[in-house]
């Protein structure tokens, strides 16, 4: 069974919700539930994006391997240009993030 929650809304926001809900053919309740669900879906995706970024950052620190953006852009551009019969453009070479540390990625 759904949980009941009480919200205290400013009068102006309540009036806006009523207008938007009427325009969309929904009840104010349905509009608020849909809006909250959409906001939570976005928040979950955003949190995963941050977590994936942190994982990638930690992988870069661990491997000491990074790629130059211009090399990656050229590689992706060549891959796109060769569609629908993809050619095999040369993958970009990894470079050391910190010159003093050994890189876990072998140079090509």
Buried (B, 14 or more C-beta within 10 A) or exposed (E): EEEEEEEEEEEEEEEEBEEEBEEEEBEBEEBBEEEEEEEEEEEEEEEEEEEEEEEEEEEBEEBBBBBEEEBEEBBEEBBEEEEEEEEEBEEBEBBBBEEEEEBEBEEE
